[in-house]
Amino acid sequence: MGKATKATRKFASSGQLKKTIQSRKKRQQIQKKIQGRRGAKGGKGQENETAKDDTSNDEEEEEKATATAKSKGKGKGLSVDDILGAGFMEGDEEDDDEDMNEDVSDDENDEDDDIADDQSFVSVDDLEDEGDAHVLELSKLAEKDPEFYKYLQDNDMELLDFNPATPDDDDDDGDDGEEEEDDTMETDVVLPILTKDILRGWQKALLEHRSLRALRKLLLAFRSAAHMNEDDQVLVWSIDSAAVYSKLITTTLKYTPIILEHHIPYKTLANGKFKSPTQSTKQKTLQKLILSYFNNVIHLIPQVTDKEMLELTIAESAKILPYVITSRKAIKSYLKTCLEIWSTANDRIRITAFLAIRRLASSTDDSILDIVLKGTYLELVQSSKSTTAHKLPMINLMKNSASELFCIDHAMAYQHAFGYIRQLAILLRNSMKVKTKEAYKQVYNWQYAHCIDFWALVLARACDMEAAAERDGQASELEPLIYPLVQVSLGAIKLVPNARSYPFHLHIARSLLHLTRHSRTYIPLSPYVLPIITSTLASTGKPKSSTLRPFPFDTNIRVPSQYLKTRVYTEGVVEEATVLLAEWLATAHVQGSIAFPEIVVPVVVVLRKIIKGAKSNAKGSMVKQTEMIKSLAERVEESAKWVEQKRKGLNFSPGNMNEVESWKSCMKVEDTPLGKYLKVQLKAREKRRKLVDKAARGEDEILED
């Protein structure tokens, strides 16, 4: 046996040998039928001889494939430290390594993933058996007319090499390049140029006949477009026009889901999740072609620079997910690509990438959802290492969209939420024990603050009363996590109670305020907000005058030293804390409570004490802030009297919870004096924020009070 050529070795190692052998056997059966119908002379002898030749060739190629096959090595996954870059995810490092590695233990998935994209996928064309009779006629020509066969060998080898899988009109698959035995010969092959006319022909076949053969040609051309700038790839087409390139990409992305849906439809369940297509001969035949296309799309996405084209690529690729969901390697690669775009691109493309991730999470396979949740959370934490005025909207968008993913399956989300909240608690405990500056930094950082806020968003969305109504009043599986999250948050506020850390305290308090608004949980925030106001106004002496700009609380968790004890910072802290306290008092579970007059007694006492102390210590320098606190105290007292008036004449006791809940549901917070006061304050703050934004952009020079 002679030495195998490079093309033969490549073909044998690609995994296509088995299907090629099966295809030959099918052709043998067709040959028997045709010869039986035509009554060809010596048919049986020729059939037997041809079958023996094909069998011997099959065995020879199997031996070559066995001799040249190489085992596939496992990919090395990234650790959590490499992905996250934070110190509070150590407990999940082993799990993350296991998930991010290539899933080589699944033999079936690996077999589907190892695809030679430059192969012609002849088995796909077996589904459309045109041209088989012509191949059989050519195979018998050598015996019937040796002289004419020799003439064709010398003058028209293209006709003898005819294959029904090969394109007809200048549509060369590039297979002849694989049959070259010399590397020099392979490099000298001139590729055919793809034109718009050829594309139109494929489009017509796809639209009119849903042709799988045209789809195969289109996908091979798409592969050439995806790898056209790479030297180590065996391509089929040459593309020398930007218009043809754009038309090819657009056609492939839009037409492929339509053709696949026609031939191998999948099911969409009532809850929005999808199931993979049922196993069939056509599905198995097309599986590798689909995976080849999907991997080429993943390879193309980082190369696309046009925003509209990138958006189209991500949106259309998400439609292919039901057909490739069984390939864990391809899914992980696609998820990684989408997560990178979700965390770095502009808002429109980021939303498109999120929709693709959500589509992936809609699979009926729970393991896919597990990978999506973990990858999304780690990408969010990695992106929140620092926060600026430009990055804050992006981070907020990521938190809101990621919280939607975690509410798809509450039971699955509970496993992740429990582990990550536990990590936050461990970091807090270590900081409380060690009590060093470095230990405090493990808690007082942007990642910790954003994690608290993110889990507050998740629990608020999951335990919202409207969401509970959709579940017929059943409590969410995530509801038991509210208590540990609140305990961790309040512990973080008490960890470093100094003036430089007040912005961090306010961030955490606002996260808990959002949670108490949407859940049915009463969270006592007043004991943690009132000390901020008290300590700020109780300081002796006047605040230092300064020309510094107003302190940006939204983008800072620690106050620079130059802001400390300045008038601009003192006014900002008092205003932020006062509005936050008013928002908490005006929530439905505080203001709407039948016990509101009793709840606010200690709050009013402290506010009155703060007003009295501020007048004596600050000597009138904080008149505006003092008046704001005084106005809040008066509105709180008025609301307490208003609730007392409302509950007069009630004939049920506090222990009758059904009647109490009914009373709370009828309470309209907006009609209370405190609710009206808060509405005015928030409107004034929003107006001033818009003026500040205009001034920052140079649209307005004067800020009105």
C-alpha positions in Angstrom: 0.0 0.0 0.0 1.5 3.4 -1.0 1.8 6.4 1.2 -1.4 8.2 1.8 -1.6 11.7 0.3 -2.2 14.8 2.5 -5.7 15.2 1.2 -6.5 11.6 2.0 -5.1 11.9 5.5 -7.1 15.1 6.1 -10.3 13.6 4.8 -9.8 10.5 7.0 -9.2 12.5 10.1 -12.2 14.8 9.5 -14.8 12.2 10.5 -16.4 12.1 7.1 -15.1 8.7 6.1 -18.0 6.8 7.6 -20.6 8.9 5.9 -18.8 8.6 2.6 -18.8 4.9 2.8 -22.5 4.9 3.5 -23.1 7.1 0.6 -21.2 4.7 -1.7 -23.3 1.8 -0.5 -26.4 3.8 -1.4 -25.1 4.4 -4.9 -24.4 0.7 -5.2 -28.0 0.0 -4.4 -29.1 2.6 -7.0 -26.8 1.0 -9.5 -28.4 -2.4 -9.0 -31.9 -1.0 -9.5 -30.9 0.8 -12.7 -29.1 -2.1 -14.2 -32.1 -4.4 -13.3 -34.5 -2.1 -15.1 -32.3 -1.8 -18.2 -31.3 -5.4 -18.4 -27.7 -4.6 -19.0 -25.5 -7.5 -20.2 -23.2 -9.0 -17.6 -24.9 -6.8 -15.0 -24.4 -9.2 -12.2 -20.7 -9.7 -12.8 -20.1 -6.0 -13.1 -22.1 -5.3 -9.9 -20.1 -7.9 -8.0 -16.9 -6.6 -9.3 -17.7 -3.0 -8.6 -18.9 -3.8 -5.1 -15.6 -5.7 -4.4 -13.6 -2.7 -5.6 -15.6 -0.3 -3.5 -15.3 -2.5 -0.4 -11.6 -2.8 -0.8 -11.3 0.9 -1.2 -13.4 1.5 1.9 -11.2 -0.9 3.9 -8.1 0.8 2.6 -9.3 4.3 3.6 -10.4 3.0 7.0 -6.9 1.7 7.6 -5.4 5.0 6.6 -7.8 6.9 8.8 -6.9 4.7 11.8 -3.2 5.2 11.2 -3.4 9.0 10.9 -6.1 9.8 13.5 -4.9 11.9 16.5 -6.6 12.3 19.8 -8.1 15.6 20.7 -6.6 17.3 23.7 -8.6 18.9 26.4 -8.7 22.7 26.5 -7.6 24.4 29.6 -10.2 26.6 31.2 -9.8 30.0 32.8 -9.8 30.3 36.5 -12.3 32.6 38.3 -9.5 35.0 39.2 -8.7 35.4 35.5 -12.3 36.0 34.6 -13.4 38.0 37.6 -10.3 39.7 39.0 -12.0 39.9 42.4 -11.2 38.3 45.7 -14.6 37.2 46.8 -15.4 34.4 44.4 -12.8 31.8 45.6 -15.5 29.3 46.5 -16.6 28.9 42.9 -13.2 28.6 41.3 -13.4 24.8 40.8 -16.9 24.9 39.5 -16.1 27.7 37.1 -13.0 25.8 35.7 -15.2 22.8 35.2 -17.8 24.7 33.3 -15.4 26.9 31.2 -13.3 23.9 30.0 -14.2 22.1 26.8 -16.7 19.3 27.5 -14.5 16.6 26.0 -16.1 13.9 28.2 -19.2 13.8 26.0 -18.2 11.7 23.0 -21.2 12.6 21.0 -20.7 16.4 21.4 -17.1 16.1 20.5 -17.8 14.1 17.4 -20.2 16.8 16.3 -17.8 19.6 17.1 -14.8 18.2 15.2 -15.9 19.5 11.8 -13.8 19.9 8.7 -15.4 23.0 7.3 -13.7 22.7 3.9 -15.4 19.4 3.2 -18.2 19.4 0.6 -20.7 17.7 2.9 -21.7 15.3 0.1 -24.1 13.5 2.5 -26.3 16.6 2.5 -26.8 16.2 -1.2 -27.9 12.6 -0.8 -31.1 14.1 0.5 -31.6 15.4 -3.0 -30.6 12.4 -5.2 -30.4 14.2 -8.5 -27.5 13.2 -10.8 -27.0 9.7 -9.3 -27.9 8.0 -12.6 -25.3 10.1 -14.5 -22.6 9.0 -12.0 -23.4 5.4 -12.6 -23.3 5.8 -16.4 -19.8 7.3 -16.1 -18.6 4.5 -13.9 -19.6 1.9 -16.6 -18.0 3.9 -19.5 -14.5 2.5 -19.0 -15.8 -1.0 -19.8 -18.3 -0.2 -22.5 -16.2 2.2 -24.5 -12.5 2.2 -23.4 -11.3 4.4 -26.3 -13.8 7.1 -25.5 -13.0 6.8 -21.8 -9.3 7.4 -22.6 -10.2 10.4 -24.7 -12.1 11.9 -21.8 -9.2 11.3 -19.5 -6.9 13.2 -21.8 -9.3 16.0 -22.7 -12.2 16.3 -20.2 -11.3 15.0 -16.8 -13.9 17.5 -15.3 -16.7 15.4 -16.8 -15.3 12.1 -15.4 -14.9 13.8 -12.0 -18.6 14.8 -12.0 -20.3 14.7 -8.6 -23.9 15.6 -8.0 -22.7 17.4 -4.8 -20.5 19.7 -6.9 -22.0 23.0 -8.1 -23.0 23.2 -11.7 -22.4 26.8 -12.8 -19.0 28.0 -12.0 -19.7 26.8 -8.5 -16.5 24.9 -7.6 -16.5 23.5 -4.1 -12.7 23.4 -3.9 -12.6 19.6 -3.5 -10.2 19.3 -6.4 -7.8 21.3 -4.3 -7.9 18.6 -1.6 -7.1 15.9 -4.2 -3.8 17.5 -5.0 -0.9 15.4 -3.7 1.7 18.2 -3.5 1.6 21.2 -1.2 2.9 23.2 -4.1 0.0 22.2 -6.2 -2.5 23.2 -3.5 -1.1 26.7 -3.1 -1.3 27.3 -6.9 -5.0 26.7 -7.2 -6.9 29.7 -8.5 -10.2 30.1 -6.6 -13.3 31.0 -8.5 -14.7 34.5 -7.9 -18.1 34.8 -6.3 -20.5 37.1 -8.2 -23.9 38.5 -7.5 -25.4 36.3 -10.3 -24.3 33.2 -8.5 -25.8 34.5 -5.3 -29.1 35.3 -7.0 -29.2 31.7 -8.3 -28.7 30.4 -4.8 -31.4 32.7 -3.5 -33.9 31.6 -6.1 -33.3 27.9 -5.3 -33.6 28.6 -1.6 -36.8 30.6 -1.9 -38.6 28.5 -4.5 -37.5 25.0 -3.6 -36.0 25.3 -0.1 -33.0 23.5 -1.7 -30.5 21.9 0.7 -27.9 21.7 -2.1 -28.1 25.5 -2.6 -27.9 25.9 1.2 -24.7 23.9 1.3 -23.2 26.0 -1.5 -24.2 29.1 0.3 -22.7 28.0 3.6 -19.4 27.0 2.0 -19.2 30.4 0.5 -20.0 31.9 3.9 -17.1 30.0 5.3 -14.8 31.5 2.7 -16.0 35.0 3.7 -15.5 34.3 7.4 -11.9 33.1 6.9 -10.9 35.0 3.8 -8.0 36.9 5.5 -6.4 33.7 7.0 -3.5 32.0 5.3 -3.9 28.5 6.9 -7.4 27.9 5.6 -8.5 26.0 2.6 -11.2 28.2 1.0 -13.7 27.5 -1.8 -14.4 31.0 -3.1 -12.6 34.3 -3.7 -14.5 37.4 -2.9 -13.1 40.6 -4.4 -16.1 43.0 -3.9 -17.3 44.6 -0.7 -20.9 44.6 -2.1 -20.8 40.8 -2.8 -19.2 40.2 0.6 -22.0 42.1 2.4 -24.7 40.5 0.3 -23.3 37.0 1.0 -23.2 37.6 4.7 -26.7 39.1 4.8 -28.2 36.3 2.6 -26.7 33.5 4.6 -27.8 35.0 8.0 -31.4 35.6 6.8 -32.0 32.5 4.7 -30.4 29.8 6.8 -32.9 29.9 9.7 -35.8 29.8 7.2 -34.5 26.7 5.3 -33.7 24.9 8.5 -37.1 25.6 9.9 -38.7 24.2 6.8 -36.7 20.9 6.8 -36.2 20.3 10.5 -38.7 22.3 12.6 -38.4 22.6 16.4 -41.0 23.0 19.1 -41.6 26.1 21.2 -43.4 25.3 24.5 -46.1 27.5 26.1 -43.6 28.9 28.7 -41.4 30.3 25.9 -38.7 27.6 26.0 -37.7 25.6 23.0 -36.9 22.0 22.3 -34.3 20.6 19.9 -35.6 19.1 16.7 -36.6 15.5 16.9 -33.9 13.0 15.8 -34.3 12.0 12.2 -32.2 11.0 9.2 -32.4 14.5 7.8 -31.5 16.1 11.1 -28.5 13.9 11.6 -27.3 14.5 8.1 -27.6 18.3 8.4 -26.1 18.4 12.0 -22.5 18.9 11.0 -23.3 21.4 8.3 -25.3 23.4 10.8 -22.5 23.3 13.4 -20.0 24.3 10.8 -22.1 27.3 9.9 -22.6 28.2 13.6 -18.9 28.0 14.3 -18.2 30.2 11.3 -20.7 32.8 12.6 -18.9 32.8 16.0 -15.6 33.3 14.2 -17.0 36.2 12.1 -18.6 38.2 14.9 -15.4 39.7 16.3 -14.4 40.7 12.8 -17.6 42.7 12.0 -17.1 46.5 12.5 -20.3 47.8 11.0 -22.9 48.2 13.8 -25.9 47.3 11.8 -24.2 44.2 10.4 -23.1 43.1 13.9 -26.6 43.6 15.2 -28.0 41.5 12.3 -25.3 38.8 12.9 -26.1 38.4 16.5 -29.9 38.5 16.1 -30.0 35.9 13.2 -27.4 33.6 14.9 -29.7 33.3 17.9 -32.3 31.7 15.6 -29.9 28.8 15.0 -29.5 27.9 18.7 -32.2 25.2 18.8 -30.2 23.2 16.2 -26.8 23.4 18.0 -27.9 23.2 21.6 -26.5 19.7 21.9 -23.0 20.9 21.2 -21.7 22.2 24.6 -18.4 23.4 23.1 -20.2 25.6 20.5 -22.6 26.9 23.0 -19.9 28.0 25.5 -18.0 29.7 22.7 -21.1 31.6 21.6 -22.0 32.6 25.1 -18.6 33.9 25.7 -18.8 36.0 22.5 -22.2 37.4 23.4 -21.2 38.2 27.0 -18.2 40.2 25.8 -20.4 42.2 23.4 -23.0 42.6 26.2 -20.4 44.2 28.5 -18.6 46.4 26.0 -20.7 47.5 23.0 -23.2 50.4 22.7 -26.6 50.1 24.1 -28.4 48.9 21.0 -26.0 46.1 20.2 -25.7 45.3 23.9 -29.5 44.7 24.1 -29.3 42.5 21.0 -26.6 40.4 22.6 -28.6 40.1 25.7 -31.6 38.9 23.7 -29.4 36.2 22.2 -28.2 35.2 25.7 -31.8 35.1 26.9 -32.7 33.0 23.9 -29.9 30.6 24.9 -31.3 30.5 28.5 -34.7 29.5 27.1 -33.5 26.0 26.3 -35.2 23.1 28.1 -31.8 21.9 29.1 -31.2 23.1 32.7 -27.5 22.7 32.4 -27.5 25.4 29.7 -29.3 27.8 32.0 -26.8 27.0 34.7 -23.9 28.0 32.4 -25.7 31.2 31.3 -26.4 32.4 34.8 -22.9 31.8 36.0 -21.3 33.4 33.0 -23.6 36.4 33.1 -23.0 37.1 36.8 -19.2 36.8 36.5 -19.2 39.1 33.5 -21.2 41.7 35.4 -18.9 41.6 38.4 -15.8 41.9 36.2 -17.3 44.9 34.4 -18.1 46.7 37.7 -14.6 47.1 39.1 -14.8 50.8 38.6 -17.7 53.2 38.1 -17.6 56.5 36.3 -20.3 58.8 34.9 -19.9 57.1 31.5 -19.9 53.5 32.8 -22.7 53.8 35.3 -25.6 53.6 32.7 -23.9 50.6 31.1 -23.6 48.8 34.5 -27.2 49.6 35.4 -28.3 48.2 32.1 -26.3 45.0 32.7 -27.8 44.6 36.2 -31.3 45.1 35.1 -31.0 42.7 32.1 -29.1 40.1 34.2 -31.8 40.2 36.9 -34.3 39.2 34.2 -32.3 36.1 33.4 -32.1 35.1 37.1 -35.9 35.3 37.2 -36.5 32.8 34.4 -36.2 29.8 36.8 -36.3 30.8 40.5 -35.3 27.3 41.7 -32.2 27.3 39.5 -31.4 31.0 40.4 -31.6 30.1 44.1 -28.6 27.8 43.9 -26.5 30.6 42.4 -27.9 33.4 44.6 -27.3 31.4 47.8 -23.7 30.8 46.9 -22.8 34.3 45.9 -24.6 36.0 48.8 -22.8 33.6 51.1 -19.5 34.8 49.6 -20.4 38.4 50.4 -21.2 37.3 54.0 -17.8 35.5 54.3 -16.0 38.6 53.1 -17.9 40.8 55.6 -17.1 38.4 58.4 -13.4 38.3 57.6 -13.3 42.1 57.5 -15.0 42.4 60.9 -12.5 39.9 62.4 -9.3 41.3 61.0 -10.2 45.0 61.2 -7.4 46.3 59.0 -7.4 48.7 56.1 -6.8 46.0 53.5 -9.6 43.9 55.0 -12.0 46.8 54.9 -11.2 47.3 51.2 -12.6 43.8 50.5 -16.0 45.1 51.4 -15.8 48.9 50.6 -15.4 48.6 46.9 -17.5 49.0 43.8 -17.8 45.3 43.1 -19.3 44.6 46.5 -21.7 47.6 46.2 -22.9 46.5 42.8 -23.3 42.9 43.9 -25.5 44.0 46.8 -27.5 46.1 44.4 -27.8 43.3 41.8 -29.1 40.8 44.3 -31.6 43.4 45.6 -32.8 43.8 42.1 -33.2 40.1 41.6 -35.1 39.5 44.8 -37.3 42.6 44.2 -38.2 41.3 40.8 -38.8 37.7 41.9 -40.8 38.7 45.1 -42.8 41.5 43.5 -46.5 41.4 44.3 -47.4 41.4 40.6 -45.1 38.5 40.0 -46.6 36.7 42.9 -50.1 37.2 41.5 -48.9 35.6 38.2 -47.9 32.6 40.3 -51.4 32.4 41.9 -50.1 33.8 45.1 -47.3 31.3 45.6 -44.1 32.6 47.2 -41.0 32.6 45.2 -38.2 30.2 45.9 -35.9 33.2 46.2 -37.9 34.8 49.0 -35.9 33.1 51.9 -32.7 34.9 50.6 -34.1 38.4 51.5 -33.2 38.0 55.2 -29.5 37.0 54.6 -29.1 39.7 52.0 -30.5 42.4 54.3 -28.2 41.2 57.2 -25.2 41.3 55.0 -26.1 44.8 53.7 -26.7 46.3 57.1 -23.5 44.7 58.4 -21.6 46.4 55.6 -23.0 49.8 56.5 -22.0 49.4 60.2 -18.4 48.1 59.3 -16.8 51.6 58.8 -19.1 54.3 60.3 -17.0 57.4 59.4 -17.8 60.4 57.2 -15.6 59.3 54.3 -17.7 56.1 53.9 -21.1 57.8 53.8 -21.5 57.5 50.0 -21.1 53.7 50.3 -23.7 53.6 53.1 -26.1 55.6 51.0 -25.6 53.2 48.0 -26.4 50.2 50.1 -29.4 51.9 51.7 -30.8 52.7 48.3 -30.5 49.1 47.2 -32.4 48.0 50.3 -35.0 50.7 49.6 -35.7 49.3 46.2 -36.0 45.8 47.8 -38.5 46.9 50.4 -40.6 48.8 47.8 -41.2 45.7 45.6 -41.2 42.9 48.2 -43.5 42.4 51.2 -40.6 42.8 53.6 -40.2 45.6 56.2 -36.5 46.7 56.3 -35.7 49.2 59.1 -33.5 51.8 57.4 -34.1 54.7 59.7 -31.5 53.6 62.3 -28.8 53.6 59.6 -29.8 56.8 57.8 -30.5 59.1 60.7 -26.9 58.8 62.2 -25.6 60.2 58.9 -27.7 63.3 59.3 -27.0 63.6 63.0 -23.2 63.3 62.8 -23.0 65.7 59.8 -25.0 68.5 61.4 -23.8 67.9 65.0 -20.2 68.8 64.1 -18.9 72.0 65.9 -17.9 75.0 63.8 -18.9 76.2 60.4 -18.2 74.0 57.4 -15.2 75.2 55.3 -16.0 77.2 52.2 -14.7 75.6 49.0 -14.9 76.2 45.2 -15.2 72.4 44.6 -18.0 71.2 42.4 -21.0 69.4 44.1 -19.9 66.0 45.1 -21.1 63.2 42.7 -22.6 60.6 45.0 -23.7 58.3 42.2 -20.1 57.6 41.0 -18.3 57.6 44.4 -18.3 55.3 47.4 -15.5 57.1 49.3 -15.1 60.9 49.8 -11.7 62.4 48.9 -9.9 64.2 51.7 -10.4 67.7 50.1 -14.2 67.4 50.4 -14.2 66.5 54.1 -15.8 69.2 56.3 -16.5 71.4 53.3 -19.8 73.1 52.9 -20.5 71.6 49.5 -20.1 68.0 50.9 -22.0 68.6 54.1 -25.0 70.0 52.2 -24.9 67.2 49.7 -24.8 64.5 52.4 -27.7 66.0 54.4 -29.8 66.4 51.3 -29.2 62.8 50.0 -29.8 61.3 53.4 -33.0 63.3 54.0 -34.5 62.5 50.7 -33.6 58.8 51.2 -35.3 58.8 54.6 -38.4 60.5 53.1 -38.5 57.8 50.3 -38.3 55.0 52.9 -41.1 56.6 55.0 -43.3 57.0 52.0 -43.1 53.3 50.9 -46.2 51.3 50.8 -45.0 49.1 53.7 -44.3 52.0 56.0 -46.6 54.8 55.1 -49.3 52.3 54.1 -49.0 50.4 57.3 -51.9 50.8 59.8 -49.2 51.2 62.5 -47.5 54.2 60.8 -48.1 56.6 63.7 -46.3 54.2 66.1 -43.5 53.5 63.6 -42.5 57.1 63.1 -42.4 58.2 66.8 -38.6 57.5 67.2 -37.9 59.1 63.8 -39.7 62.3 64.7 -38.0 62.5 68.0 -34.5 62.2 66.4 -35.4 64.7 63.7 -36.5 67.3 66.2 -33.3 66.7 68.2 -31.2 67.2 65.0 -33.0 70.5 64.2 -32.3 71.8 67.7 -28.7 70.8 67.7 -28.0 72.2 64.2 -29.3 75.6 65.1 -27.0 75.9 68.1 -23.9 74.3 66.7 -23.7 75.4 63.0 -24.8 78.9 63.9 -27.2 79.3 61.0 -24.8 78.2 58.3 -26.9 75.2 57.3 -30.3 77.0 57.1 -31.4 75.3 53.9 -30.6 71.8 55.1 -32.2 72.5 58.5 -35.4 73.8 56.9 -35.5 70.6 54.7 -35.3 68.4 57.8 -37.9 70.5 59.6 -40.2 70.3 56.7 -39.8 66.5 56.6 -40.6 66.2 60.3 -43.7 68.3 59.9 -44.9 66.2 56.9 -44.3 63.0 58.9 -46.4 64.2 61.8 -49.2 65.3 59.5 -49.2 61.9 57.8 -49.3 60.2 61.3 -52.4 62.2 62.2 -53.9 61.5 58.7 -53.5 57.7 59.3 -55.0 58.0 62.8 -58.0 59.7 61.3 -58.3 57.0 58.7 -58.3 54.2 61.2 -60.8 55.7 63.5 -64.0 53.6 63.7 -62.3 50.4 62.7 -63.9 47.4 64.4 -61.1 44.7 64.0 -58.1 44.0 66.2 -54.4 44.2 65.1 -54.4 40.4 65.2 -56.9 40.1 62.3 -54.3 40.0 59.6 -56.7 39.6 56.7 -58.5 42.8 57.7 -55.2 44.6 58.2 -54.0 43.5 54.7 -57.3 44.6 53.2 -56.9 48.1 54.8 -53.3 48.4 53.5 -54.4 47.5 50.0 -56.9 50.4 50.1 -54.3 52.9 51.3 -53.1 55.3 48.6 -49.7 56.6 49.7 -49.8 59.4 47.1 -52.7 61.0 48.9 -50.9 61.4 52.2 -49.1 64.6 53.2 -45.8 62.8 53.1 -46.5 61.4 49.7 -47.3 64.8 48.3 -44.2 66.3 49.9 -41.9 63.6 48.5 -43.4 64.1 45.0 -42.4 67.8 45.0 -38.9 67.0 46.3 -38.2 64.4 43.7 -39.5 66.7 41.0 -37.2 69.5 42.1 -34.2 67.2 42.3 -34.9 65.8 38.8 -35.1 69.4 37.4 -31.8 70.3 39.0 -30.2 67.2 37.7 -31.2 68.1 34.2 -29.8 71.6 34.6 -26.5 70.1 35.9 -26.3 67.8 32.9 -26.9 70.7 30.5 -24.2 72.8 32.2 -21.8 69.9 31.9 -22.4 69.7 28.2 -22.1 73.5 27.9 -25.7 74.1 27.0 -26.5 76.3 29.9 -24.2 78.6 31.9 -26.3 79.4 34.9 -27.8 77.0 37.4 -31.0 78.1 39.1 -31.8 77.1 42.7 
